[in-house]
C-alpha cells in the first residue's frame, strides 16, 4: 500500500529507512519475514543472545520465545532474549514490568526512543527502565550515541563522557558502543575511552553511595534469597575479597548481583551457556568448570576449586584474603542455595578441619 504524506520539514530521504509512529500501537508483529529467517539462521549457529527491536507489548516477547522453542535445534541451549525498549507503548500501564519479567535482559535503545518520545523524556525513561530491571534482577544495557563524536574524532565531548557516566551511576549493568566501534574511525580508542569512564566512575565513592541508596529489596521469602542477604552482610563484615557462587543456571549469582555488593562475584558453573549469560550481569566474573572437575559429593573439594579459580582470576592476592562461598545441595537443584562458608584463599592446607 501507499501513504499520502505532507512534508513539514524538507530534507533528504534515503532508502531502507523505518517509519516512526509514536502515538500508535501497530497491530502487527514486530518480527518481519526477514527477521524470522534471520532468527532461524541464528538458532542454527548457536548464538547466546537474540535482541528484539521495536517491542511494543509483552505479547511480542511471547511470540519470539515461541519461535525459539519451535525452531531451536534439538538438545541445543536456547538463546536468551533481550528486548530493545524504544517505543512509548512499553510504558503504558504495567507493560514495562511484564516485558522485563518475560525477558532475560533489556536494552535502553535511546536512538529510536528519542525519536518516538520527547528528547527531555529520554533521561527519565532511562532511569525508569534501569530501576525496573534492577528490581527484577535482570541485566540492563544502555546503548546508542554513548560517544557519538568518536565516530570521527579521537576524543569524546565532555557531554558524552558525562552521559556515559550517568548511565553507570544510574545502575546499568553494561553500556554499549554502536557506530563508534562498528563503523567509526577510532574503534579502539572508543572502547578504551568507555572503559576509562567506567573505571573512573566505579572508583568514585559517590558511585557506591548511589547504588546502596537505591538497592532493591529481595522479598520472595525463599531460603536462597535469605542466603544471598546473609552472604552480602558477611562479606562486608569480614572484609572479604570476593563472593563465590557455585551455580548451574546462575540464579544465585544474579540474585547476588541484584544487591550490588561491594565485592566482585565469582560465579562457577559447569555450563558454558550459563557463564556467557552471566557475563552480562553487573559485578559477576563467570568461570566455566566442567562437572568432572567438581566433586559435588565433597564440598571441601569444591571450596578448593573456588580458591584456585579466585587466585587464577586475580580476585585474591594474599593467603589471608577471605572468600565467602555459597552453594546449594543437592547441587544443580534450582534455587537450592543453602550453604555459606568463609575461607582463606590459601587453600586446604590452612583451613580448619571442620570446613
N, C-alpha and C positions, 0 to 999 in steps of 0.2 A: 504494500500500500504506500500512499504518499501523504505528506503533511504539507499544508499551506502555512507558511511562516511569514511573519513580519520582521524585517531586520531593524532592530533598535539601535545597536552599536555595530557599525560596519567593521569588517575585518576579514582576514584570510581564513578560509575553511579548508582543512586538509582531509584526505580520505581516511577511512578506518577509525574515525573518532566516535565516541559514545555520545549519547544524549541524556542529559540530566533532567529528572522530573521530581524536584524536591517536595512538591506538595501532593504527590500521588503515590499510592502503593499499587504497582502494576500487578495485575492478576495473571502473571506468567512466571514460569520457572526462572530462577537466576542462572540456571545451567543451560547454555546453548547446546545444540547438537555437537558443535566442535568441542565444547567443554567435556561432553560425555565421552567423545572419542579420546580426548587427552587423558581423562581420568582412567579409562581402561588401559591406556598405554602406561601410565604411571604405576598402576597396580601391578602390571606385568613386570616392571623393572624393580619394584620393591622400594618405593620412596618412603621416607619416615613421616612426612607431613604433607597434607593437602590443604591449601588455603583457598577459601571460597570467597570470591569478591561479590560486592553489592548484595549482601544479605539484607533482606527486607523484614523477615519474620522468622520465628522459631521453626516453622514448617520447612524452610529452606535447608536447615541443618538436618532435619529428619530425612529429607529427600536424599541428600548426598550420602548420609550414613547408610541408607537403604541400598543405594547403588554400590557402595563399597562392599557391603556384605554380599551383594548379588554377584559382583564381578571379581572379587578378590580371589586369587588362586588358592586352591585347597591347601590347608595347613600353613598358609602364609600369614605372617603377623599383619593385621590391618593397619594402615597408616592412621595417624592422628589427624584430627580435623581442627583447623584454625579458621575462625570467622573474621573476615575483614569488616570492621564496622565503619561504614561510610554513607549510610542512609539515615535520614531523620526518623523514619518509621521504626528504627530499632529502639527509640526512646519513648515510644508510645506505650502507656500502661506498664505492664510487667514484662514486656518483650525482651529488654536487655537482660533481665535476670534469667529468663528462660533460655535465651541464646547462650549465655555464659554457662549455664547448667548443662546444656546439651553438648557443648564443645569441649575440646581438650586444651584449647588456647584461644586467645583473642589478639587481633592486631588493630591498633588505632590507626586507621588509614587516613591521615589528615589531609591528603591532597584532595580526594573527592569529597571528603567530609566538609572541607572548607568551601567546596562549590555548592554542595547540597544545603549547607547551613550557613548562617551569617558568620563571617570571619571572627567576630568577637565572641561567638558562642563556642568555637572550637577548643580553646584552652579549658573552658568549664566542662565541656563534654569529655575531654581527655581525662580530667580528674574523676568524673563520674564513672567512666569505664574502668579506670585503674582501681578505684575503690571497690567496685562490684567484683572485679576479678580477684582482688586480694581477699575479699570477704569469703569467696567461694574456693580460694586456694588454687586458682587457675593462672597459668603464666600469661602475661600480657606484654605485647611488643608495641612500642611506639615507633612509627615509621613515617617517612615521606618528608622531604625538604629539611632534613636534620642539619646538613651542612651544604645546602644547595649551591652556594657560591663556589665551593671547591670543585665543582664540575670543570670550571675554567680557571680557578685561582688556587695557588698552593696553600693559602691560609683562609680560614673562615672569617665571617664578620663577627663582631662581638655579640651581636644579637643572636646569631646562630649558636654560638657557644653557650650563651645563656639559655637558649631554648632547649638544647640537648641536656644541659644540667638540670633544668626544671623537670624534665621527664624522669630523671633519676631521683630527684628529690621527691617527686610525686609517688615513687614506689614501683616504677615499672621494672619488670624482670629483665627486659632487654630493650635496646634501641637499635634501629636498623638503618643502614645506608641503602640508597637505591641507585639513582643515576650516578651519584658521586663515585661509587666503586664499580658500577656496571658499564658505564659509558663515558665517564669523565676523564680529564687529562691527568688527574692526580689521585688515582685509586689508592695507592699505598699510603700516601700522605693523609688521605681522608680517614682511612682505618686507624692509622696511628694517632691522628688528632682526636678522633672519637674515643679511643682508649685513654688518651691523656685526660680528657674531660671526665671520663668515668672514674679514673683513679683519683683525680683531684677531689671530686665530689664525695666519693666514698671515704676519703681520708679527712673530710671536714666533720668536726664534732656536731655541727648542726644537722648533718645527714642522719646520724643515729637518733638524735632527739626527735626529728620529724617522723621517722619511721616508728619509734616507740610510742609517740603520742597518738598515732593513728593505727595501732596494732589491732587487727580484727580478733574477735573472740572465737574460741572453739567451743561450741555449745551443744555438740551432738550427744554428749554424755557417754561416749564409748570409752572402753579401757585404753584403747590406742591413743585417743586424744589426751587422756589423763597422763599417760606415759610421756607424750610429747611435751606437755606443760611442765612435767617434773624434770625432764631432760634439760630443757632450756634453763630452768632455775638452777639445777645442779651445776650445769656447765658454767653459768655465771658465777656461782658461789665459790667454786673451786678453781676458777680462772683456767678452765680447760682450753686447749689449743684448737680442738675440733670436736664436733659431734659426729659419731659414726652410726650409720643406719644400715643394717642388713635387711634387704627387701627384694622380693621377686618382681612385683609390679610397680614399686616405687611410691605407694600411697603414704607410707610413714614418712619418707623423706619430704614429700610435697607438703604434708601437714607441718613438718618442722620448718620448712621454708616459709610457710604462711605466717608464722610468728616472727620472722625476721630476727633470728638470734644473732648475738654478737660474734659467734664463732662460725667458721665455714662448716658445711655439712658434707661429709664424705658418705656417699650412697654406694653400697656394694651390692651388685645384683648379678645373678647367673644368666640374665637375659640381655643381649646386646640391644634389643629394641627398647627395653626399659631405660637403659643407660642413655641412649640417644634422646629419648623423650625428656629425661630429667635434665639434660644439658640446657634446656630452655628455661628452667626454673631458677629463681634467684638464690644465690649462695650455695648451690649444690655442685659438688665435684663428683660426678658419677664414675664408677670404676667397674668394668666387666670382670667377673671372676667365675670361670666355669664351675659347674656344680661338682665336678670331680675334685676340684681344689678346695671345696667347702665340706668339711666333716660336720654335717648338721646334727650328728648324734653326739658330738662333743663340743660344747660351747667354748671351752678353753682353747681348742684348736682354732675356732672362728675368731676369738679375740687375738690370737697370734697373727692371723691373716690381716686383721684390722691394723695392727701395729706395722706390719710390713708395708701395707699399701699407704698408710699415712706417712711413713718415712719416705717412700718412693715418690710421693706427690709433693714432698716438701712442706707438709702441714705441721710437722713437728721438727725440732732441731736439737733437742736435748733429751737425754734419757729420762729426766724427771718430768718432762712435759706430760700433761694428763689428757686422756681421751675419755669422753663419755659415750659409751656404746649401748645401742638398743637393738633388740631383735624380737622376733615373735616365734614361739614354738607351740605347736608343730610348725617348722619352717615351711614357708610357702602358703600358709593359710592367710587369705586377705584380711587385713585389719586385726591381726593377732599379736601386735606388739605388746609384750608382757614382761620384758626383762630389761634392766638397766645395770650397767657395770661402769665403774670409774677405774681406769687402769693407767699405769705409767707406760710411756711409749717405748721403754727399754725392752719390753718383751717378757716372755715367761720366766726367764732366769731371775727377774727381780720381783715377781709377783708373789702375793700372798697365796698360800696353798689352797685357800678356800675359793679362789676365783674359778 
